[in-house]
């Protein structure tokens, strides 16, 4: 199955570009931009990857992103991700980014967009990987701040050319329910953005209900804890609501104690449109191919389950239907 997972084309829909910042690049950009870090070596950075909960990870994540200062930094970061994704046969990527983590440091919104869109154009031209950008609001900040970020994003709406296809909600989940952002999500929908939301990772099933019924999202990111609520599982299955699941992230953040107990198979058996992604691969131990390999080692995914997971990734994407059909045909044709 590992060979099959390697061969199959995939869509990656849950990848935080700042979370693909490898320690080597972190140190290199720190030197380039004269940024002082608490770490002096790759080994010291990796030694800090001992998370017991989401907030442990976020403290390191925000320190790491402090090295990103210029459009070239963002282009270098995104290009490195695309090259790695190509090695895992990713043919389409929908990439999260966190402008609220950059603007307070004096980084302009335009610099972030310039760098990310330049890398995306190069990836399509040289690697054949298409992509979309999804701007995330940081949920530990207030809705007024999210509204200000949305104002900046409007000039980069993908409907006007290469730019932002959707908005999402990430960062510290507990204590920050989706309903906190009901107004800004309503306005984003009115402006033509697609909507996604991290929900049900550490937060309870109620947060998934809110993402569906208050925010009106097109996709749920994570959603593990939805399985605690049978009525919610039935709703997700009936609506064909996609769940972008991140197994190695779940393991490293102690959402599951062991990948052998990961709920991905139960999700598929319940009729959920679950797919596999890498989340923050530099911090959580692997890219999308590594996630498939880890699942195979832990629970022995069948060929049929593997194909279903990658088919679901394309079905859940924001690609046009014709492009989805081409990719699904390629999945079916792969030996």
N, C-alpha and C positions, 0 to 999 in steps of 0.2 A: 504493500500500500504506500510506503514511503516513496517508492519510485513513481507510483501513479500520482501522488500529491505533487511531486516535483514536476511532472510532465503537464499536468492540467493547467490551462490558463485560469487566472483568478482575478477577482476584483478585491481590492483592499479598501474597506470603508471605515475603519476605525484605527486611524494612525495619527497621532499628534506629532507634527513635524518637529517641535521642540524636544519631544521625547525620543527622537532618533539621533540626538546629539551624542555621538560616541565620545568617550573620555579623551581619545587622542585629538579629535577636533576641538573639544572644549579647551584643552590646554593650548592648542595652536592658535585659536581665536583669542584666547586671553592674552597671549603674547602679542598678537597682531594689534589688539585694541588697548593694550596696557591696562587690563582689568586684573585686579588682585583677587585670587581665589583662596579658599581655605585649604586647598589641596595642591601638592607640589608634584604629584606623579599620577600616572594612570592607575597604579596599584592602590594609592590612597583613595582615589575616587571610587574604584570598584569595592574597596573595603567598606565604604559607606552605604553600599546597597544591601542593607539589612533592615527591611521594612516590616513592621508588624501591622500597619494600617495605612490608609490612603494619605493621611496628613504627614506621616513620616516621609513618604516618597515626595510629596509636594514641596516640602522644605528644601530638599536637594534639587528638585526639578527647577524651582524658581531661581536658585543660586546658579545652576548650570546655564539657564537662558540669559544670565546677565552678560555673557560674553558676546551675545548677538547685538551688533551695533549698526551695521551698514547693510545696504542692499546686497553687497557682495557676500556678506556673511550669510544672509538668508538664502541667496542663490547657491552658495557652496553647500550649505546644510541640506537643502532640498535635492540638489543634484546627487549628493552622496546617497540619500534615501532612494532615489529613482534607480540608481545603479544597483543597489542592493535588492530592490524590489524586482528588477529585471532578472536577477539571478534566481529568484523564486517564481518566475513565470507570471508575475503580476502584469496584467495587460491594461488595467484601469485602476486608478487610485483616487479616493475622495479624502482629502487631507485636511485635518483640523489645524488651526493656528489660533494663538491667543494674543491678540493685539494689546489687551489690557495688561499683559505682563511685560510689554515693551515700551508703551508710550510714556509711562511715568519716568522712565530712564532717559527720556529725550530722544528716543527713536521715533521717527515719523511713520505714520500709517502708510504713506506713499513708499517709503523705503522698504517696509515689509512686503508690500504688494509687488513692488518692482522686482525684488529678489526672487520671490516665490513664483511669479508668473514667468520670469525669464527661465528658471529651471524647468518649469512645466512645459514651456514651448520647446525647449531643447530635448526634453524627454520624449515628447511626441515625435519630434523630427528625427532623433537619432536612435531611439529605442522602441518606438512604436507604442509607447504607453500614453494613453489619454488620462486626463485627470480633471478634477473639480476641486475648488477650495471651499472649505466650510469654516466660517469665522465663529469661534466660540466665545460666549460670555462667561466670565468667571463668577461662579454663583456665590462665592463668599463676599463679593462686592454687592452694592445695592443696584436696584433696577434703574435708578437715575443715571448711574455710570454706564450701564448697558445701553441706555437710550442714546447717550452721547457717542458711544462707539458705533451704534447703528447709523447715526447721522453721518459719520465718516465713511461708513461702508457703502452708502447709497451711490456715491460716485463710481464705485467699483462693482456695482451690480452686474452680474454676468449677462443680463439681458441687454446691456449696452456694449458687450464685447468681452474679451477674456477677463475674468475676475472672480467674484464670489458667487457661488451657486446657492449656498445655504447658510443658516446659522444654527449653532448648537449651544449646549450648556454643559460646562464641565467644572473641574476643581472640587473643593470639599463638598461632599454630598450631604452628610448628616447635618440637620439643622437648617438646611437651605432647600426647601421643597420647590419643585417646579413652579407652583402657583405664585411664588414670589416674583416671577418674571412674566406674568400673564400679559401685561400690556405691551411690553416690547416685542414679545413673540407675535402678538396680534398684528402689530405694525409691520413686523418683518414679513409676515404672510401677505399682508396687503401690498407690500412692495415687490412681491414676486419671489421671495426667497423660499427655498425648501427648509423644512424644520426637522431637527433631530435633538435628542436630549439624553444625557447620561442619567440613568435611573435604575434603581434596583441592584446596584453594585453593593454598597454598604447601606444605602437607604432602604426603607421597607417597601412592600408591594404598593402601599398607598401612593408612593412617589411615581410609580409606573402609571397608576390610574390617573394621577394629575397630569402627567405628560401627555396621556391620550386625550383626556376630556377637558382639561383646562388650556393646555398649550396647543393641542391639535397636531401633534407631530406626525411626520411621515416615517420615522424610524426610531427605535429605542436602542441606545447604546448600552451594552451589558444586559440588564434585565434578568440576571440570575435569580434574584429573590422573588420574581413573579411566580416561580414554581410553588411558593408557599401558599398561594391563593388560587384554588381550583377555578373559581369564577373568572379570575383574571386570565388564567391559561386558556380557558374557553374563548374569552374575548379576543385575545391575541391570535389564536388559531383561526377564529371565524373572520377576523379582519385581515388575515394574512400580513400582520404587522411584523416587519423584520426586526430581528435582534442581532446586533453585531457583538459577538462574544469573543473574549480575549483570554484564552486558557492560562497562558504563562503569567499574565498580569494577575489573574485571579489567584494563582498559586503564590506569587511573590507578595501580594497584598493581603494574604491570609483570608481571602473570600472563600477558598476551599483549602482544606488541610493537606490534600493529596490529590493529584490529577486523576488517580483511579476513582475518585468520588466526584469528578467533574460532571455537571448535569447536561452536557451537550447531547448525549445520546437520549436522555429523557426528553429534552426539548424536541428533538426530531421525532421521537415516538409520539409526542403529544400533538404533532402536526404544526409545530412552530417553524417560522421561516428564519432559522438560526444559521449563522455563518461564522467563519473563524478569521480573526484578525490579530494584529500584534500590539495595538495600544501605544505603549512607549517602549519600543524594542530595545533601546540601548540600556534601559534601566531594569527591564524585566526578563532578560535572558534570551531574547530571540525575536527574529522577524517572522513573517507569516509561515514560511516553510518550516521553521523551527517549531512553531506552534502545532502544525500538523504532525511533525515527527514525534513531538512529546505526547500528543494524544494517542498516536499509534502505539507508542511504547507503553502507555498507561492503561488504555482501554481497548486496544486492538480495533480501531476503526475498520469497517469493511469497505470494499471498493465502492459499494452502492452508497454507503454513508458519506464517503469522501466526495463522490460525484455530487451528491445532494448538497453538501455544504458549499461546494464551489458554484454549483448552479444557483443556490440561494444568494450567493454574493452578487452575482450579476442581476438577478431578479430584483434585489433590494437597492441596486444602484440608481443614480439619477441620470443614467444614460438614456438616450432616445430608444424607443422600442426596437427600431431596426438594428441599432448597434447591439442591444441586448440579445436579439435573435441571432446575430452573427457569432457572438461569443458563446451562447448556449449551444449552437451547432458545433463549435469547435470543441467544447467540453464533451459532447456526445461522441464526436469523431475520434477523440484521443484514444489510442490503444491501451 
